[in-house]
């Protein structure tokens, strides 16, 4: 179900991926995640994956985030 309440069907890759966050000075992961390919240059991560990787969203519009243990001390910019 999408955020607006509509339903959609997405293809799912058969095998799970090993997902990491590589942030220049830091590597977090791996976690196991399922991929749902879409036609986009972006990768969408759900709340469960972000939580498992220790990611905290600071400002979604500006693309600012940090790791949970960096809250209030550092902000990173998304790609």
C-alpha positions as CSV (number, residue, x, y, z in Angstrom):
1,X,0.0,0.0,0.0
2,X,1.3,3.5,-0.9
3,X,1.3,6.5,1.4
4,X,-1.9,7.8,-0.2
5,X,-3.8,4.6,0.5
6,X,-3.7,3.2,-3.0
7,X,-2.4,-0.3,-3.7
8,X,0.3,-1.3,-6.2
9,X,2.1,-4.5,-7.2
10,X,5.9,-4.5,-7.3
11,X,8.2,-7.2,-8.4
12,X,10.6,-8.5,-5.7
13,X,14.1,-9.9,-6.3
14,X,14.2,-13.5,-5.3
15,X,17.3,-13.4,-3.1
16,X,17.8,-10.9,-0.3
17,X,20.6,-8.4,-0.5
18,X,23.3,-7.6,2.0
19,X,22.8,-3.8,2.5
20,X,25.5,-1.5,3.9
21,X,25.9,2.3,4.4
22,X,29.2,3.6,3.3
23,X,29.6,7.1,4.6
24,X,33.2,8.0,3.8
25,X,34.5,7.7,7.3
26,X,32.2,4.9,8.4
27,X,30.7,1.6,7.2
28,X,27.5,0.2,8.8
29,X,25.9,-3.1,8.1
30,X,25.3,-5.5,6.6
31,X,21.7,-6.1,7.1
32,X,19.5,-8.4,5.0
33,X,17.0,-6.6,2.9
34,X,14.6,-7.3,0.0
35,X,14.9,-5.4,-3.2
36,X,11.9,-4.1,-5.2
37,X,13.3,-2.8,-8.5
38,X,11.8,0.4,-9.8
39,X,12.7,2.7,-12.8
40,X,14.5,5.4,-11.0
41,X,18.0,6.6,-10.3
42,X,17.2,6.6,-6.6
43,X,17.2,3.8,-4.0
44,X,14.3,3.8,-1.6
45,X,14.9,2.5,1.9
46,X,12.1,1.8,4.3
47,X,12.0,2.8,8.0
48,X,12.9,-0.7,9.1
49,X,16.1,-0.8,7.0
50,X,17.1,2.7,8.1
51,X,16.6,1.8,11.7
52,X,18.6,-1.4,11.4
53,X,21.5,0.6,9.9
54,X,21.3,3.2,12.7
55,X,20.3,6.0,10.4
56,X,18.4,9.1,11.6
57,X,16.7,11.5,9.2
58,X,17.5,15.1,10.2
59,X,15.8,17.0,7.3
60,X,14.3,14.9,4.5
61,X,13.7,17.8,2.1
62,X,17.3,19.0,2.4
63,X,18.7,15.4,2.4
64,X,20.3,15.7,5.8
65,X,20.8,12.7,8.0
66,X,23.2,11.2,10.5
67,X,23.8,8.0,12.4
68,X,21.9,7.8,15.7
69,X,25.0,8.1,17.8
70,X,25.9,11.3,16.0
71,X,22.6,13.1,16.7
72,X,23.2,16.8,17.6
73,X,26.9,16.5,16.7
74,X,27.0,15.9,13.0
75,X,24.9,16.1,9.9
76,X,25.5,14.3,6.6
77,X,24.1,15.2,3.2
78,X,22.5,12.5,1.0
79,X,23.8,11.8,-2.5
